[in-house]
Amino acid sequence: MHPQTSPPSIALSAPGHVSQQRMADLLSAVKTVRSQSDATSEPALTPVITTQRKTEATVKGNGSEDELRSDAISSHQTTIAACSTPEDALQLLRLHPDTTTFLSILSRLCSDKGFDKAFSLSAPGPLQAQLVNTLLTTNLPAFWPILGDKDRALLIACVTNITGINAVIARLRTLATQASTSTSESDIQSIKMLVEVLGRCLRGDDAVAKLCQGLHGCLPDGTKRQIVWKDLVNVLASGKVISVTAQAEDVVVRAKLESRAKPSWLSIGPDYAAWLGRNIAKLAVRLNESISVEASSQLLAKSLSLGHPSSLLKGFFPLMAASEDRLMAVFQQLPSYSRRKLLEMTMRWLSEIAPSDAQNAISPDCIGAMAALFAVFHRADSSTCQILTSLVGDAAFNASISLSVRRAAVTVMATSSLDELQALLEKTMTTFGDRLFIDHAPILQQENLAQNLLLAAGYLHRETPMAVLLTARSQGHMQGTSNRLDTSSQRARWLGMAVATAVSSLVDKEGAKMDFHVDEMKTDEAKWYVDLVHVRDQTGTLQDFEALIQAQDRTVKLPRRSARIAVDQPQKLNGKPVFGPPRPPEPAQPSQTEIVGEKVTELLDDVSDDDDDLKPYAKPDSDPEDSDEDASLVNRNKPRAPVYIRDLMRFLNDDKDPNRFQLGIKHAAPLVRRKSTFGNEVKDHSEELLRTLCNLQDPFSTDNFDEFRLQAMIAVLLADIDTLAPWFSKQAFAGEYSLSQRCIMLAALGLAGRELAGLQNEDALNPAITNTDFPTKRLPPRLHALYAPTLRPLARLNTAYKTEQHHLLQPLALEAADKSTSHLNAIKVRTFSSRLTDNHRTKRHPPPNNLAKIFTTTFFYPLLTQYQRDVAAYSSSSIWTTAPILLTTYLKTLTLLLHASGPATLHLPTLSSNFWDFLLSLRTQAGMDISVLEAVLFGLLTLLEVNTDHRRLAEEQAKQLMATQEWVGLVFENFGGREGEVSLVGSGAGEEEEKVRALSAGVLVKCGAVHTMDHSHMDHSHGGMGHGDMGHGDMGHGDQPMCSMNVHLPPPPPNHLPQTTKIQIPNKTTPHLQKQMLFTWSTKNLCIIFPSWRITGVGSLILSLLAVAALTAGYEAVREASRQYEQRLAARLASTPRGAVRAGEQKGRVVKAVLYGVQVFYSFFIMLLFMTYNGWVMIAVGVGATIGFLLFSGSSVQKSAACH
């Protein structure tokens, strides 16, 4: 309080009392002036500041506006002068000050000399926390909407510190939690203001550097400063900012206040990660090295677990590439596990910006630039080469790394550490020749490992040839090559030959080099693999790496620049848009159109002499758009359909005019199909057009928008399928696309492939598109409407899936119906299966299947490779493993393409092996989602259907066949299947369960057909070995039931079959492949040794068991007879004269040999009885042996021929 000479007055901020005076333009709050006597009557109000009050006469006499303004300024200056400490500022902020006072307080808080004592908001403390909390909760909602940008900057400066950022995040989380339960308008507005404040606090690439600099300036204590910095690192790099901001924006969207508002960059993971990477680099480069290196390394180590590594490194490395010393210092300060993680993420990020196709031309400058970065890491830490060895030698990790990055890594190891390079060669050679790796690893991993092996061998041979020679002569390399040549996979065998040939070219002399003399080793790909040992790259500089990143940024930004150009309006003529090339300029002088001089006019004598040949014009067709009576409502500037691809892209990018947009999307597919056969216009713009279609949104709610977009994608793909299909397959796995976008991309690939196979007319999956001809070949609109077919609705990928599923399972069901009614064959007029074909119809030649030629290289391997790379890079967090709808669509696409390609597919054996292994690898995911399970079973069924060479399948894919039978059999049992006959209609389960049972039954039927075919070939090829008399006719192939080998499974019920139809399918362990060696107590259809010895009931079972016991007891009788004969022979020889002893011994020897043969035969027969693995038969054998020993054996138990 300051002493006053005149009666004091109390200046209070009283919100709610609005002044009627003209001072309102200067003050946002009104100061209520009361006398001292009045103040004492309100004890609840305590004086804060006392000022001298003017007398009433003075006010009345000099009540001009200037005097009032000067009085207000004087009062304000007195209030600010009294605010000499941060505590006073806190009290004033809590009392709702006016705008001028509030801004003055903010200025003092931002200044280092604003108070009597040094005070800074950057230093965390209780007073700072109270000030910031008051600003955010009390003052921000009141002042933020009315402040200008300059005044808002003061408020942002007060909360741009560690305390302020924590307070904003905590306040946002609290308001978002409250608004999620009870939506309040004030809470929603506060959330929007806090999100904007947080975005302004963190805006800029040097925001973190400023925070760190302010922290070091106000906290001299290193320990406390380290604790505060770790708290800031946890806030910025733990994902807390992203999650809280995203939650807050979701609350605002659910409140339907900003349904179409652009989300803040704080809630977008890639944008925030890129911002964080740029800030880490600025922090490391801008500040003093003693301060910045440790702080930036801590923030970088924590940010590696944030997610979105590509965006993080894309923001980090461009700025760090300009300062090699700081980059090395930051890398040295990282923990060992963070260094390895940084190298992993760097190699994956470089694989995205560097070429990934193996045989494509790779720029040496690109490899040298990436090698320069790895070399900097090695100079900073000598253990970098050891980490690179483990990463390059890891087959699973290499699946997501491009060849150019691996070449750069091997180059650095060759120039920095030959010991690690030799260790890499030995590790890759051991893994490459391992039989388990050959049989079970994806072919992509095997190819990448073979490339790494050859690169390492080539570099090491140039430095130390003896090391490569010893490795090539080692047992591991020899055995690995043998394992490769012995595998059933054609691709794996070819890789073994390529690696062996390349290594032999290094270590062997000219006449002794390995040559397999096969056509596969004479292809361009084989030569490329062999030449890998001669590759020699050079290490560049960090400037080259910086140039590489800049070139990549320019490449990425090109589509955006073209998109901005696309919105330009076309040229106009007479106010109407005109498309195509520019029109020639008008001539300077107008041409003469009127005849000057004398004119000749023909005068008709008789009007009736009109020419009858002249006919009047018909009435033009009515235009519905011109039918409005009000001429002002008719749109005379209607857009015309685009005729060029560039015009089409302008139409699609137009989000202002709905007519242009809808006209463009409707005419996209017809225009592309017309243009695809004329020139290179579509090919030149194909990738840009596909990107536009993938990212295209529908701002005008266009009818059938998804169908039109899908048709356009199919049309563009078919324009250049060899180039676009692999590129589009890669795009489906890359970029920030949504689930629906990825699904429609896969659907476009699948339907385009089916149309390429000639199936668009057969199954009506691809709808007919109108207006695909040029206007000169089209009927007039009136006649075209009469004769043109109507547009059929677009069928989705699921329709194709259900159609093919029905086509595959219907023959099995009809064949089952024939077998189940075989006893009525005599009275049948026509079998069920004969209804599938109609001999009276004219047979048409199928359309040419162009898909079979390119399916393997253009569709299958690109899709499979990209999936394996994505899963290898992200493991269980990959979107392709966490989203069942995406994996199901992917499997359906691959399966439908394989079915469309058919048995004529090139390289079908290798493709089938890889696809089979891939489907079996999805058994775990199939067990967690029924839609994935259904797609996997459909893939297996299609695979067995396409491979018509059953003998080859049984010989080369026996392991996969057995695994499929075993797993599908378990699936069938888990979904309600059981041994015996089951009706086709099902047991009342759900529709999905019925589909799974039907598909599993179909797979088992196909596997049984493969076994039957394999068994019949064995009969023919080994006919001289007595197989014809083994009783195959009685093993269940005819009308007689099979011996303990019957499994009756339900196929899908065709609509025209009776509901009691049943199907009989061979078990997963049929007698044609192996004998069932499992213990059982079942006696149903049990056969004992011979087919004729069959258990059909309880009586036959008892008689059989008694017979088994008698046979076993008879063995003991034979043994006892042999022993007694030996005793009698010995006694007879003892009483025989010496001259006749030799003849007696010879005769006795022959008899003993006969008895021994009978005994051995008996023992093997008993063994066959025991090996029926039936519990009752085993007990009968034991009982018979016991009875025989008690009745016939007079000696102790001893080892005999029974051990056979």
C-alpha angles and dihedrals in degrees: 000000000000119000114252130203095205130051107296125238129201119233110208132169104234113180114202097041108098117200120227094205128102093253090086091096089064103037129048092194127043124237112220113213117207134171122250092253091054091049092057090057091063107054091172090073114070122195117255102173127009121207133179113265120218118235119256092245092055091050093049095044098045103025097142122142093248092055092050091050092049089049091053092048091049090051091048092049090050090052094049092045089056090054097085101141135045088246090061090049090052091052092049092049091052091052094061100250124205122264096264093048091046093052091046091053091049090052091053092048091052093047123081091219099041094113136039091256127044110270132168131180090210091073109080115235143131095268092049090050092052092049094050093044091052091049092052101041103033110022105029098066091048102044107026097078093050100041123098125230093267093051092044088056089062091054092046090051090055094055097036094103138084093272093048096048092050090048093050092050093046092048091048092051092049095049093045091052092049094046092050090065102033118015114219126182092223092051092050092051091047090051092052091049093047092050089052091047092050091049091052092047092055098036117125137037093266099050094108091044090055091050091050092046092050091048092053091047097055102033114059092172107095096201094052091043091053092051093050092047092052088052090054091047091053091050097048102035103036098072093252093124093051096047096046094046093047091049091050093049091049089056090052092048093049088053086061092231098119108016094157100031117132110251119244118260088239091070095047109088100209093046093049092046091051090050090050092050092052092048093050090052092047090049092052095046104034105050132057112292094238089057104033105043098060093040094048093045091054092049092046093049090052093044092058088076094049096088130236093079094175093059092045094053092040088062096039106048102048091063096038093051089073093060113048094175094055091046091054092046093051091048091050092053093054118100116253094254091049091052091055091047091049091051091049093050092044092053091049092048093048089050088061095053097037126068112277102189110100102216097038118106110271120202113240089215090059092053092044091052093052091044088055090059092050089047090055089052090050093051089051094048125015091207091068092093090053090054091047090052092055092045097046090044093052107097095197093051092047091061089078098040122089123230094247092058092048090049090053091050093049090048091056092048091050092053098038111031124015091179091062090046091055090047088052091052093050093045095049092044092052093048093043092056097042111118095217090052091049094050101041111023118097114258090242091062091048092051093049092047091050090052092050091049093053093045092051092046092051096050093043093048091057091055105032112010092178092063091056091045093054092047092049091050093048122112091241094062093044093048091044091053090049091050090051094051091047096054123105094224110097094205094049090049090050091051090053091053092047094051093044091050093048095048091046090053088060103045105026128075123248097269096042101049116128117256123171095193094220128135092237090067093055097064125106091250092055091050090049091054093048091050092056090086088063096052113120120179128185129225114244133195135270088255088063089051091050090050090050091055092047091050090051091050091053090050092051094048095052096085091051092052091050090049090057090050090049093068093062112119117248122247117277135217119198089348094307126107116254124198132202131040118349116273119246116262120267116258117261094235119045114242120250110256100164125077113238119208133021118358129210114220124188115224118204116215097201126030090204091070092085115148110255092205092070111091125191120248116263121247110273121246114271118252112220091204091058094048094094112112092216105077092198091065095056114102107228094177098066113163119245125228113270118256099185131056092235089054089050092055090049089054093049093049093049108107095168105062115051093194093058093045096048092044090052096049093046094050097039098094097042092047093050093048091050093047097043092078096043118070128313100293094113094042092050093055100028099108094044091047092050091050089051092050093047093052094037117127128192108236094168102048093245116196114252090002095154092049093051091048092049091050090051092051091051091049093051093047093051091052091071107002097164092060103027100047095063091041092049091047089057092048091055089063099037135063131033097296123153125239093259092050092051091047093052090048090054090046090052090052092049097047093043090054092049091051089050088054090056098253099121093094097033100060101015093233094136109054123228113260120215126225096029092141128076115264092255090062096048130092121243113278094255094053094036090061090056100048105027116096118246120255109265118217116264114258116220129225090264090061090056089047094052092044094053091043090055092047092052098046100038096074090051091052093048092049089050090052090053092051095045090054097039090122088066096053092111093063099035116117094189134001123239094241092054089065090073090073131045113202092192093065121091111255114229126202112254117244117261114276104226091167094070091067097054106021096099098050101027104040114008106047096039091052094043093044094050092049092051091048093051093048092045091051099045103019112190093356092064114119089228091063099039098046110064093188090059095048091046092052090047093052093046091051094051093045096048091048090051091050091048091049091053132184092320092070115133115247090009096160094056092042091050092050093051094044091047092052090047093052092048090051089061095061092106094052090043090057091057099049128034094210091058089046091053092049092049092050090049089051091052091048092050091047092054091045095052094047100073094170097088094172092059090049092052092049102040103027101037093126094052090044093055092045090050093050093049096047096042090048090055090047091052092050093047091053096054103282121137140172112281134042120325126187118250091231091066134225101286096275125143124289094251092052090049091053092049092050092048093049093046090050090051092051091050091050091052091048089050090052090053091051092048092051091048091050093050091052089051090054092053097043094047100036093129092060096073098261092133093072098048093103099253091154091065098047097093102284094114133044092297114093118253121254108262090318103099121119119172114201132179119249120194112287113243113221094242097050125094115259093241095062113129133192131216117208128181115252122253088255103048122178089244092069107030142335118264105250100187128121113249142165093205116118098180109132089345115176118200111207094304127056090230092056095078132158108228102159147348094288095052089046093055093046091048093050091050089049092051091049091049092049091050092048089049089061089063089049090056091049092050092047090052092051094048091048090054090051093049091046091052092050092047093050091050091059095040120100115258094249094057096043095089093054091048092051091051092052093046091050091057092050093048090051091053091049091048091052091050089049094051092047089050092051094051090048090054089048090055089050090053092047093065081089089219114140095218093051091048091052091048090053091051093047092048092050090051094049092046092052092049094048104037112017116087097171134070122277110276141162112279142150088302087088088074 
